[in-house]
Amino acid sequence: SAATAGAITIGYGGSLALGRCRVKGLYYVGATTAGSISISDAGVTPPRLNIPTPAGSGAFANSLYMAAEGILVGQGQNGYAVVTLTQVTNVTFICG
């Protein structure tokens, strides 16, 4: 369930905020329609990471691991990144 107060969504259904970290990998469950996983530092464009997810004949799982030290997100003092999912059922991030 989700609750919305103004522009902030709490619970399921909102965007995920990541504190400063290195995304070293991810595991996701896609949908029958193509979509994407996007990670942007708050207020900064373009996204740090934008992964297109393919369409499948049903729900399917896939994983991706980043090379070397991963991708640093949430830069700057009190920085954070925003994860936006489109047509992705679940996602798990491996961060360090």
Helices and strands as residue ranges (DSSP letters): E 2-5, E 8-11, E 16-19, E 21-30, E 35-41, E 49-53, E 60-65, E 71-73, E 80-86, E 88-95
